[in-house]
């Protein structure tokens, strides 16, 4: 595998050049000879419509005012007023937006094998690292484990189309983006914080995340762009759970933020361990979104030109976080979304997501380690 990733012979170039030609047709603006293909995993920060396909999921956003700043103000299933973080990252590599959801692509067998060569998004709103995460709160979600199983089917089809050697080369040059973990911590806070300690939670997340990453590696993944958890205790939803006020407004929920920081440390150690265990074939970039977001929240005007880093742009009730951003609830909607950090009670605005993506793409240590996403793509 290492030889396939480091050299490219003529036999490999033929099918890969064919893929590049197809990619150039689908993604205008992307330099298909140098731009990696993306396989995207995670939760609602990366979901671009997966949950639209789930009949029994309560974690959906395919209704107004979601997507109000997307093309034709279309609610696509993104938990955003426009592009989400997954879109913003791949746009920096020259694509127009994230690749399509697996559950959308698989509905058309006649084009499935061609489309997956352009990348796939597996992310599902409400999902977590642990299999049970999200089920009690939202019903049906696609867990990280199930997303890896879906990728296994994709990998099999890519191998069938390209052949084993070219498929291995194709995958080891692709970028595997992952943003997940927040829902595991939210569920812990909601349902079992009195019976499961932070140490026990982190141990469970560590072993399960390790298994997911190792499975992806065994399926051919080599380059991992990992996004950690932001200070979720400062989102409007979490603030409403806090009885302590700051300046008349609910403050951040310290317990959730402590868990998010512990998660960052756990993942940093996990990734470094995998690098050495897998003889440096496992390459990664870890974005410390906790610190990124904390800087943004601490001085919103300086970092992003925000005017509000507490309230949700869209929603209803205190902090616009008592009711969801669903037109059926007659929510409040801020007129200038770029002035708000938070789009709804949980998620960032398109503008905030874009700033995070830019930092992941070309930031530097200690915010993005040991390299940024742009550098990861080039090695």
LOFIRO-683931 format. One record per residue (C-alpha): residue number from 1; x, y, z. Coordinates in Angstrom, 1 decimal. Each point is the difference from the previous one (the first is absolute). Example, Ala and Ser with C-alpha at 12.3 -4.5 7.8 and 13.67 -1.06 7.14 Angstrom:
<vomis>
vomi resi: 1, px: 12.3, py: -4.5, pz: 7.8
vomi resi: 2, px: 1.4, py: 3.4, pz: -0.7
</vomis>
This chain:
<vomis>
vomi resi: 1, px: 0.0, py: 0.0, pz: 0.0
vomi resi: 2, px: 2.8, py: 2.4, pz: 0.8
vomi resi: 3, px: 1.5, py: -0.4, pz: -3.4
vomi resi: 4, px: -3.4, py: 0.6, pz: -1.7
vomi resi: 5, px: -0.3, py: 3.2, pz: 2.0
vomi resi: 6, px: 3.5, py: 1.3, pz: -0.8
vomi resi: 7, px: 0.3, py: -0.9, pz: -3.7
vomi resi: 8, px: -2.4, py: -0.1, pz: -2.9
vomi resi: 9, px: 0.7, py: -2.2, pz: -2.9
vomi resi: 10, px: -1.6, py: 0.1, pz: -3.4
vomi resi: 11, px: -2.4, py: -2.7, pz: 0.8
vomi resi: 12, px: -1.4, py: 2.0, pz: 2.9
vomi resi: 13, px: -0.1, py: 3.2, pz: -2.0
vomi resi: 14, px: -2.4, py: -1.2, pz: -2.7
vomi resi: 15, px: -3.1, py: -0.5, pz: 2.2
vomi resi: 16, px: 0.9, py: 2.9, pz: 2.3
vomi resi: 17, px: 0.3, py: 2.4, pz: -2.9
vomi resi: 18, px: -3.5, py: -1.2, pz: -1.1
vomi resi: 19, px: -1.3, py: 0.9, pz: 3.5
vomi resi: 20, px: 1.7, py: 3.4, pz: -0.2
vomi resi: 21, px: -1.8, py: 0.7, pz: -3.3
vomi resi: 22, px: -3.3, py: -0.9, pz: 1.5
vomi resi: 23, px: 0.7, py: 2.1, pz: 3.1
vomi resi: 24, px: 0.8, py: 3.0, pz: -2.2
vomi resi: 25, px: -3.4, py: -0.3, pz: -1.6
vomi resi: 26, px: -1.8, py: -0.2, pz: 3.3
vomi resi: 27, px: 1.9, py: 2.5, pz: 2.1
vomi resi: 28, px: 0.8, py: 3.2, pz: -1.9
vomi resi: 29, px: 2.8, py: 1.9, pz: 1.5
vomi resi: 30, px: 1.8, py: -3.0, pz: 1.6
vomi resi: 31, px: 3.4, py: -0.9, pz: -1.3
vomi resi: 32, px: -0.7, py: -3.6, pz: -0.5
vomi resi: 33, px: 3.6, py: -1.1, pz: -0.5
vomi resi: 34, px: 1.0, py: 1.3, pz: 3.4
vomi resi: 35, px: -3.2, py: 0.2, pz: 2.0
vomi resi: 36, px: -0.7, py: -3.0, pz: 2.3
vomi resi: 37, px: -3.3, py: -1.8, pz: 0.1
vomi resi: 38, px: -1.9, py: 0.3, pz: 3.3
vomi resi: 39, px: -1.7, py: -2.6, pz: 2.1
vomi resi: 40, px: -1.8, py: 1.7, pz: 2.8
vomi resi: 41, px: -1.2, py: -1.4, pz: 3.3
vomi resi: 42, px: -1.6, py: 1.5, pz: 3.1
vomi resi: 43, px: -3.1, py: 1.7, pz: 1.4
vomi resi: 44, px: -2.1, py: 3.0, pz: -0.8
vomi resi: 45, px: 3.0, py: 2.3, pz: -0.4
vomi resi: 46, px: 0.8, py: -2.0, pz: -3.2
vomi resi: 47, px: -3.4, py: -1.4, pz: -1.0
vomi resi: 48, px: -1.1, py: 1.2, pz: -3.4
vomi resi: 49, px: -3.3, py: -1.9, pz: -0.3
vomi resi: 50, px: 0.6, py: -3.5, pz: 1.4
vomi resi: 51, px: -2.9, py: 0.2, pz: 2.5
vomi resi: 52, px: -2.4, py: 1.1, pz: -2.7
vomi resi: 53, px: 0.0, py: -3.7, pz: -0.9
vomi resi: 54, px: -0.8, py: -1.2, pz: 3.5
vomi resi: 55, px: -3.7, py: -0.5, pz: 0.5
vomi resi: 56, px: 0.1, py: -0.1, pz: 3.8
vomi resi: 57, px: 2.6, py: 2.6, pz: 0.8
vomi resi: 58, px: -0.8, py: 3.1, pz: 2.1
vomi resi: 59, px: 3.4, py: 1.5, pz: -1.0
vomi resi: 60, px: -1.0, py: 1.7, pz: -3.3
vomi resi: 61, px: 0.4, py: 3.5, pz: -1.4
vomi resi: 62, px: -1.6, py: -0.4, pz: -3.4
vomi resi: 63, px: -2.4, py: 2.9, pz: 0.7
vomi resi: 64, px: 0.2, py: 3.8, pz: 0.0
vomi resi: 65, px: 1.6, py: 2.1, pz: 1.2
vomi resi: 66, px: 2.9, py: -2.4, pz: -0.3
vomi resi: 67, px: 1.8, py: 0.6, pz: -3.3
vomi resi: 68, px: -1.3, py: 3.6, pz: -0.3
vomi resi: 69, px: 3.3, py: 1.1, pz: -1.4
vomi resi: 70, px: 0.6, py: -3.1, pz: -2.1
vomi resi: 71, px: -0.8, py: 0.0, pz: -3.7
vomi resi: 72, px: -3.6, py: 0.9, pz: -0.5
vomi resi: 73, px: -0.4, py: 0.0, pz: 3.8
vomi resi: 74, px: -0.3, py: -3.8, pz: -0.1
vomi resi: 75, px: -0.1, py: -1.9, pz: 3.3
vomi resi: 76, px: 2.3, py: -2.9, pz: -1.1
vomi resi: 77, px: 0.2, py: -1.8, pz: 3.4
vomi resi: 78, px: 3.1, py: 2.1, pz: 1.1
vomi resi: 79, px: -0.3, py: 1.3, pz: 3.5
vomi resi: 80, px: 0.9, py: 3.5, pz: -1.1
vomi resi: 81, px: -1.2, py: 3.1, pz: -1.8
vomi resi: 82, px: 2.3, py: -1.0, pz: -2.9
vomi resi: 83, px: 3.1, py: -2.1, pz: -0.4
vomi resi: 84, px: 1.1, py: -2.0, pz: 3.0
vomi resi: 85, px: 3.6, py: -0.8, pz: 1.2
vomi resi: 86, px: 0.4, py: -3.0, pz: -2.3
vomi resi: 87, px: -1.0, py: 2.2, pz: -3.0
vomi resi: 88, px: 2.3, py: 2.8, pz: 1.1
vomi resi: 89, px: 3.0, py: -2.3, pz: 0.3
vomi resi: 90, px: -0.4, py: -1.6, pz: -3.5
vomi resi: 91, px: -0.7, py: 3.4, pz: -1.5
vomi resi: 92, px: 3.5, py: 1.1, pz: 1.0
vomi resi: 93, px: 1.3, py: -2.9, pz: -2.1
vomi resi: 94, px: -1.9, py: 1.2, pz: -3.0
vomi resi: 95, px: -3.3, py: -1.9, pz: 0.2
vomi resi: 96, px: -3.4, py: 1.7, pz: -0.1
vomi resi: 97, px: -1.3, py: -1.9, pz: 3.0
vomi resi: 98, px: 0.2, py: -3.3, pz: 1.9
vomi resi: 99, px: -0.5, py: -3.2, pz: -1.9
vomi resi: 100, px: -3.4, py: -1.5, pz: 0.2
vomi resi: 101, px: -1.3, py: -2.2, pz: 2.9
vomi resi: 102, px: 0.5, py: -3.7, pz: -0.3
vomi resi: 103, px: -3.7, py: -0.6, pz: 0.7
vomi resi: 104, px: -0.9, py: 2.2, pz: -3.0
vomi resi: 105, px: 2.5, py: -1.5, pz: -2.4
vomi resi: 106, px: -0.9, py: -3.6, pz: 0.8
vomi resi: 107, px: -3.6, py: 0.6, pz: -1.2
vomi resi: 108, px: 1.2, py: 0.0, pz: -3.6
vomi resi: 109, px: 1.9, py: -3.2, pz: -0.8
vomi resi: 110, px: 0.6, py: 1.1, pz: -3.6
vomi resi: 111, px: 2.2, py: 3.0, pz: 1.1
vomi resi: 112, px: 1.2, py: -1.2, pz: 3.4
vomi resi: 113, px: 3.4, py: -1.4, pz: -1.1
vomi resi: 114, px: 0.8, py: 3.1, pz: -2.0
vomi resi: 115, px: -1.1, py: 2.5, pz: 2.6
vomi resi: 116, px: 1.9, py: -1.6, pz: 2.9
vomi resi: 117, px: 3.3, py: 0.7, pz: -1.9
vomi resi: 118, px: -0.7, py: 3.7, pz: 0.7
vomi resi: 119, px: -0.2, py: -0.5, pz: 3.8
vomi resi: 120, px: -2.8, py: -0.8, pz: 2.4
vomi resi: 121, px: -1.5, py: 1.6, pz: 3.1
vomi resi: 122, px: -1.1, py: -2.4, pz: 2.7
vomi resi: 123, px: -0.6, py: 2.5, pz: 2.9
vomi resi: 124, px: -3.2, py: -0.2, pz: 1.9
vomi resi: 125, px: -1.5, py: 2.6, pz: 2.3
vomi resi: 126, px: -0.4, py: -1.3, pz: 3.5
vomi resi: 127, px: 2.6, py: -2.7, pz: -0.5
vomi resi: 128, px: 2.9, py: -0.8, pz: 2.3
vomi resi: 129, px: 3.0, py: -2.2, pz: 0.5
vomi resi: 130, px: -1.9, py: -2.4, pz: 2.2
vomi resi: 131, px: -2.7, py: -2.1, pz: -1.8
vomi resi: 132, px: -2.8, py: 1.0, pz: 2.4
vomi resi: 133, px: 0.7, py: 3.8, pz: -0.2
vomi resi: 134, px: -2.9, py: 2.0, pz: -1.4
vomi resi: 135, px: -2.6, py: -2.8, pz: 0.1
vomi resi: 136, px: -1.7, py: 1.1, pz: 3.3
vomi resi: 137, px: 0.0, py: 3.6, pz: -1.0
vomi resi: 138, px: -0.7, py: -0.1, pz: -3.8
vomi resi: 139, px: -1.1, py: -3.5, pz: -0.8
vomi resi: 140, px: 1.6, py: -1.2, pz: -3.2
vomi resi: 141, px: 3.6, py: 1.2, pz: -0.8
vomi resi: 142, px: 2.9, py: -1.5, pz: -1.9
vomi resi: 143, px: 2.7, py: -0.7, pz: 2.6
vomi resi: 144, px: 3.7, py: 0.3, pz: -0.7
vomi resi: 145, px: 0.2, py: -3.8, pz: 0.0
vomi resi: 146, px: -2.7, py: -0.2, pz: -2.6
vomi resi: 147, px: 1.6, py: 2.7, pz: -2.1
vomi resi: 148, px: 3.2, py: -2.1, pz: -0.1
vomi resi: 149, px: -2.0, py: -3.0, pz: -1.1
vomi resi: 150, px: -1.5, py: 2.1, pz: -2.8
vomi resi: 151, px: 3.5, py: 1.1, pz: -1.0
vomi resi: 152, px: 1.0, py: -3.7, pz: -0.2
vomi resi: 153, px: -2.6, py: -0.5, pz: -2.7
vomi resi: 154, px: 1.3, py: 3.1, pz: -1.8
vomi resi: 155, px: 3.5, py: -1.3, pz: 0.2
vomi resi: 156, px: -1.1, py: -3.3, pz: -1.4
vomi resi: 157, px: -1.6, py: 1.7, pz: -2.9
vomi resi: 158, px: 3.0, py: 2.2, pz: -0.7
vomi resi: 159, px: 2.2, py: -3.1, pz: 0.0
vomi resi: 160, px: -2.3, py: -1.7, pz: -2.4
vomi resi: 161, px: 0.1, py: 3.0, pz: -2.4
vomi resi: 162, px: 3.7, py: 0.9, pz: 0.2
vomi resi: 163, px: 1.6, py: -3.3, pz: 1.0
vomi resi: 164, px: 1.8, py: -0.6, pz: 3.3
vomi resi: 165, px: 3.3, py: 1.9, pz: -0.6
vomi resi: 166, px: -1.6, py: 3.1, pz: -1.6
vomi resi: 167, px: -2.7, py: 0.0, pz: 2.7
vomi resi: 168, px: 2.6, py: -0.1, pz: 2.8
vomi resi: 169, px: 1.9, py: 2.9, pz: -1.6
vomi resi: 170, px: -3.2, py: 1.9, pz: -0.4
vomi resi: 171, px: -1.0, py: -0.4, pz: 3.6
vomi resi: 172, px: 3.4, py: 0.8, pz: 1.5
vomi resi: 173, px: 0.0, py: 3.3, pz: -1.9
vomi resi: 174, px: -3.5, py: 0.9, pz: 1.2
vomi resi: 175, px: -0.8, py: 2.0, pz: 3.1
vomi resi: 176, px: -2.2, py: -1.5, pz: 2.7
vomi resi: 177, px: -1.7, py: 2.8, pz: 2.0
vomi resi: 178, px: -1.6, py: -0.8, pz: 3.3
vomi resi: 179, px: -1.9, py: 2.3, pz: 2.4
vomi resi: 180, px: -1.7, py: -1.9, pz: 2.8
vomi resi: 181, px: -0.3, py: -0.3, pz: 3.8
vomi resi: 182, px: -2.2, py: 2.9, pz: 1.1
vomi resi: 183, px: -3.1, py: -2.2, pz: 0.1
vomi resi: 184, px: 1.7, py: -2.6, pz: 2.1
vomi resi: 185, px: 0.7, py: 2.7, pz: 2.6
vomi resi: 186, px: -3.5, py: 1.5, pz: -0.3
vomi resi: 187, px: -1.5, py: -3.4, pz: 0.6
vomi resi: 188, px: 2.3, py: -0.6, pz: 3.0
vomi resi: 189, px: -1.2, py: 3.2, pz: 1.5
vomi resi: 190, px: -3.7, py: -0.7, pz: -0.7
vomi resi: 191, px: -0.2, py: -3.6, pz: 1.1
vomi resi: 192, px: 2.8, py: -1.4, pz: 2.0
vomi resi: 193, px: 2.3, py: 2.7, pz: 1.4
vomi resi: 194, px: -0.8, py: -1.2, pz: 3.6
vomi resi: 195, px: 1.0, py: -3.6, pz: -0.7
vomi resi: 196, px: 2.8, py: 0.3, pz: -2.6
vomi resi: 197, px: 3.0, py: 2.1, pz: 0.9
vomi resi: 198, px: 1.9, py: 2.1, pz: -2.5
vomi resi: 199, px: 2.9, py: -2.4, pz: 0.2
vomi resi: 200, px: -2.2, py: -2.9, pz: -0.8
vomi resi: 201, px: -1.7, py: 1.9, pz: -2.9
vomi resi: 202, px: 3.4, py: 0.9, pz: -1.5
vomi resi: 203, px: 1.3, py: -3.6, pz: 0.3
vomi resi: 204, px: -3.1, py: -1.2, pz: -1.9
vomi resi: 205, px: 0.3, py: 2.6, pz: -2.6
vomi resi: 206, px: 3.8, py: -0.6, pz: -0.4
vomi resi: 207, px: -0.4, py: -3.8, pz: -0.6
vomi resi: 208, px: -2.9, py: 0.4, pz: -2.3
vomi resi: 209, px: 1.5, py: 2.9, pz: -2.1
vomi resi: 210, px: 3.2, py: -2.0, pz: -0.2
vomi resi: 211, px: -2.0, py: -3.0, pz: -1.5
vomi resi: 212, px: -1.7, py: 2.3, pz: -2.6
vomi resi: 213, px: 3.3, py: 1.6, pz: -1.1
vomi resi: 214, px: 1.8, py: -3.3, pz: -0.1
vomi resi: 215, px: -2.8, py: -1.5, pz: -2.1
vomi resi: 216, px: 0.2, py: 2.9, pz: -2.5
vomi resi: 217, px: 3.8, py: -0.4, pz: -0.2
vomi resi: 218, px: -0.5, py: -3.7, pz: -0.7
vomi resi: 219, px: -2.4, py: 0.9, pz: -2.8
vomi resi: 220, px: 2.7, py: 2.2, pz: -1.6
vomi resi: 221, px: -0.3, py: 3.5, pz: 1.6
vomi resi: 222, px: 3.3, py: 1.6, pz: 0.7
vomi resi: 223, px: -0.6, py: 3.8, pz: 0.4
vomi resi: 224, px: -2.3, py: 1.0, pz: 2.8
vomi resi: 225, px: -1.2, py: 3.6, pz: 0.6
vomi resi: 226, px: -1.5, py: -0.1, pz: 3.5
vomi resi: 227, px: -2.1, py: 2.8, pz: 1.5
vomi resi: 228, px: -0.3, py: 0.0, pz: 3.8
vomi resi: 229, px: -2.9, py: 1.3, pz: 2.1
vomi resi: 230, px: -0.7, py: 3.7, pz: 0.5
vomi resi: 231, px: -0.9, py: 1.5, pz: 3.4
vomi resi: 232, px: -3.5, py: -1.5, pz: -0.3
vomi resi: 233, px: -0.9, py: 1.3, pz: 3.5
vomi resi: 234, px: -0.2, py: 3.5, pz: -1.6
vomi resi: 235, px: -2.5, py: -0.8, pz: -2.7
vomi resi: 236, px: -3.4, py: 1.6, pz: 0.7
vomi resi: 237, px: -1.6, py: -3.4, pz: 0.8
vomi resi: 238, px: 2.6, py: -0.7, pz: 2.7
vomi resi: 239, px: -0.2, py: 3.5, pz: 1.5
vomi resi: 240, px: -3.7, py: -0.5, pz: 0.6
vomi resi: 241, px: 0.9, py: -3.0, pz: 2.3
vomi resi: 242, px: 2.2, py: 2.3, pz: 2.1
vomi resi: 243, px: -1.5, py: 1.9, pz: 3.0
vomi resi: 244, px: 3.0, py: 2.3, pz: 0.3
vomi resi: 245, px: -0.3, py: 3.2, pz: -1.9
vomi resi: 246, px: 2.7, py: 2.4, pz: -1.4
vomi resi: 247, px: -1.2, py: 3.5, pz: -0.7
vomi resi: 248, px: -3.6, py: -1.1, pz: 0.3
vomi resi: 249, px: 0.5, py: -2.9, pz: -2.5
vomi resi: 250, px: 0.5, py: -3.7, pz: 0.7
vomi resi: 251, px: 3.7, py: -0.9, pz: 0.1
vomi resi: 252, px: 1.8, py: -2.9, pz: -1.6
vomi resi: 253, px: -0.6, py: -3.4, pz: 1.5
vomi resi: 254, px: 3.4, py: -0.9, pz: 1.5
vomi resi: 255, px: -0.6, py: -3.8, pz: 0.2
vomi resi: 256, px: -0.5, py: -0.3, pz: -3.8
vomi resi: 257, px: 3.0, py: 2.2, pz: -0.7
vomi resi: 258, px: 2.1, py: -2.1, pz: 2.4
vomi resi: 259, px: -1.0, py: -3.1, pz: -1.9
vomi resi: 260, px: 0.7, py: 1.6, pz: -3.3
vomi resi: 261, px: 3.6, py: 0.9, pz: 1.1
vomi resi: 262, px: 0.5, py: -3.5, pz: 1.3
vomi resi: 263, px: -1.1, py: -1.3, pz: -3.3
vomi resi: 264, px: 2.6, py: 2.1, pz: -1.8
vomi resi: 265, px: 2.8, py: -1.4, pz: 2.1
vomi resi: 266, px: -1.3, py: -3.5, pz: -0.4
vomi resi: 267, px: -0.2, py: 0.2, pz: -3.8
vomi resi: 268, px: 3.5, py: 1.7, pz: -0.2
vomi resi: 269, px: 1.5, py: -2.9, pz: 1.9
vomi resi: 270, px: -2.0, py: -2.6, pz: -2.0
vomi resi: 271, px: 1.2, py: 1.3, pz: -3.4
vomi resi: 272, px: 3.6, py: 0.3, pz: 1.0
vomi resi: 273, px: -0.2, py: -3.6, pz: 1.2
vomi resi: 274, px: -1.5, py: -1.2, pz: -3.2
vomi resi: 275, px: 2.8, py: 1.7, pz: -2.0
vomi resi: 276, px: 2.6, py: -2.0, pz: 1.7
vomi resi: 277, px: -1.9, py: -3.2, pz: 0.2
vomi resi: 278, px: -0.6, py: 0.1, pz: -3.8
vomi resi: 279, px: 3.6, py: 0.8, pz: -0.9
vomi resi: 280, px: -0.7, py: 3.6, pz: -1.0
vomi resi: 281, px: -2.3, py: -1.1, pz: -2.8
vomi resi: 282, px: -2.9, py: 1.5, pz: 2.1
vomi resi: 283, px: 0.3, py: 3.8, pz: -0.8
vomi resi: 284, px: -2.3, py: 2.5, pz: 1.7
vomi resi: 285, px: -0.8, py: 3.6, pz: 0.7
vomi resi: 286, px: -1.8, py: 0.8, pz: 3.2
vomi resi: 287, px: -1.9, py: 3.3, pz: 0.2
vomi resi: 288, px: -0.4, py: 1.4, pz: 3.5
vomi resi: 289, px: -3.5, py: 1.4, pz: -0.6
vomi resi: 290, px: -0.4, py: 0.6, pz: 3.8
vomi resi: 291, px: 2.7, py: 2.6, pz: 0.0
vomi resi: 292, px: -1.0, py: 1.4, pz: -3.4
vomi resi: 293, px: -3.6, py: 0.6, pz: 1.2
vomi resi: 294, px: 1.0, py: 1.3, pz: 3.4
vomi resi: 295, px: 2.1, py: 2.7, pz: -1.7
vomi resi: 296, px: -3.0, py: 0.9, pz: -2.2
vomi resi: 297, px: -2.4, py: 0.1, pz: 3.0
vomi resi: 298, px: 2.5, py: 2.0, pz: 2.2
vomi resi: 299, px: 0.4, py: 2.8, pz: -2.5
vomi resi: 300, px: -2.7, py: -0.5, pz: -2.7
vomi resi: 301, px: 0.4, py: 3.5, pz: -1.5
vomi resi: 302, px: 3.7, py: -0.4, pz: -0.6
vomi resi: 303, px: -0.1, py: -3.6, pz: -1.2
vomi resi: 304, px: -2.7, py: -0.1, pz: -2.7
vomi resi: 305, px: -1.8, py: 3.3, pz: 0.4
vomi resi: 306, px: -2.8, py: -1.6, pz: 2.0
vomi resi: 307, px: -2.4, py: 2.1, pz: 2.1
vomi resi: 308, px: -1.6, py: -2.9, pz: 1.9
vomi resi: 309, px: 1.8, py: -3.0, pz: 1.3
vomi resi: 310, px: -2.8, py: -1.1, pz: 2.5
vomi resi: 311, px: -3.4, py: -0.1, pz: -1.7
vomi resi: 312, px: -1.1, py: -2.2, pz: -2.9
vomi resi: 313, px: -0.8, py: 1.8, pz: -3.2
vomi resi: 314, px: -3.0, py: -2.1, pz: -0.6
vomi resi: 315, px: -2.3, py: -1.5, pz: 2.7
vomi resi: 316, px: -2.5, py: 1.0, pz: 2.6
vomi resi: 317, px: -0.1, py: 0.8, pz: 3.7
vomi resi: 318, px: 3.0, py: 0.9, pz: 2.2
vomi resi: 319, px: 3.2, py: 0.3, pz: -2.0
vomi resi: 320, px: -2.2, py: -1.2, pz: -3.0
vomi resi: 321, px: 0.8, py: -3.4, pz: 1.5
vomi resi: 322, px: -3.3, py: -1.2, pz: 1.5
vomi resi: 323, px: -1.5, py: -1.0, pz: -3.4
vomi resi: 324, px: 1.8, py: -1.2, pz: -3.2
vomi resi: 325, px: 0.6, py: 1.9, pz: -3.2
vomi resi: 326, px: -3.1, py: -1.4, pz: -1.7
vomi resi: 327, px: -2.4, py: 2.2, pz: -1.9
vomi resi: 328, px: -2.9, py: -1.9, pz: 1.5
vomi resi: 329, px: 1.0, py: 1.4, pz: 3.4
vomi resi: 330, px: -0.1, py: 3.6, pz: -1.3
vomi resi: 331, px: 3.6, py: 0.6, pz: 1.2
vomi resi: 332, px: 2.0, py: 3.2, pz: 0.2
vomi resi: 333, px: 2.4, py: 0.4, pz: -2.9
vomi resi: 334, px: 2.9, py: 2.5, pz: 0.2
vomi resi: 335, px: 0.4, py: 2.2, pz: -3.1
vomi resi: 336, px: 3.8, py: -0.2, pz: -0.2
vomi resi: 337, px: 1.1, py: -3.6, pz: 0.6
vomi resi: 338, px: 3.7, py: 0.9, pz: -0.4
vomi resi: 339, px: -0.2, py: 2.0, pz: 3.3
vomi resi: 340, px: -0.8, py: -3.1, pz: 2.0
vomi resi: 341, px: 2.2, py: -2.9, pz: 1.1
vomi resi: 342, px: -2.9, py: -2.3, pz: 0.5
vomi resi: 343, px: -2.6, py: -0.8, pz: -2.6
vomi resi: 344, px: -2.3, py: -2.0, pz: 2.2
vomi resi: 345, px: 0.1, py: -1.4, pz: 3.6
vomi resi: 346, px: 2.9, py: -2.3, pz: -0.9
vomi resi: 347, px: 1.7, py: 0.9, pz: -3.3
vomi resi: 348, px: 2.2, py: 2.7, pz: -1.4
vomi resi: 349, px: -1.0, py: 2.4, pz: -2.8
vomi resi: 350, px: 1.5, py: -0.4, pz: -3.4
vomi resi: 351, px: 2.4, py: 2.9, pz: 0.8
vomi resi: 352, px: 1.2, py: -1.6, pz: 3.2
vomi resi: 353, px: 0.4, py: -3.4, pz: -1.7
vomi resi: 354, px: 2.0, py: 1.7, pz: -2.7
vomi resi: 355, px: 2.5, py: 1.5, pz: 2.5
vomi resi: 356, px: 0.5, py: -3.4, pz: 1.6
vomi resi: 357, px: 0.5, py: -1.6, pz: -3.4
vomi resi: 358, px: 2.6, py: 2.6, pz: -0.9
vomi resi: 359, px: 2.0, py: -0.7, pz: 3.2
vomi resi: 360, px: -0.1, py: -3.8, pz: -0.6
vomi resi: 361, px: 1.1, py: 0.6, pz: -3.6
vomi resi: 362, px: 3.0, py: 2.2, pz: 0.6
vomi resi: 363, px: 0.4, py: 0.5, pz: 3.7
vomi resi: 364, px: 3.0, py: -0.9, pz: 2.1
vomi resi: 365, px: 1.1, py: -1.6, pz: 3.2
vomi resi: 366, px: -1.3, py: -0.2, pz: 2.7
vomi resi: 367, px: -3.4, py: 0.5, pz: -1.5
vomi resi: 368, px: 0.4, py: -2.5, pz: -2.8
vomi resi: 369, px: 2.6, py: -2.8, pz: 0.6
vomi resi: 370, px: 2.3, py: -1.5, pz: -1.2
vomi resi: 371, px: -0.9, py: 1.7, pz: -3.3
vomi resi: 372, px: -3.1, py: 1.7, pz: -1.5
vomi resi: 373, px: -2.5, py: -1.5, pz: -2.4
vomi resi: 374, px: 1.7, py: 1.6, pz: -3.0
vomi resi: 375, px: 3.4, py: -1.5, pz: 0.9
vomi resi: 376, px: -1.6, py: -3.4, pz: 0.7
vomi resi: 377, px: -1.4, py: -0.1, pz: -3.5
vomi resi: 378, px: 3.4, py: 0.7, pz: -1.5
vomi resi: 379, px: 2.0, py: -2.8, pz: 1.7
</vomis>
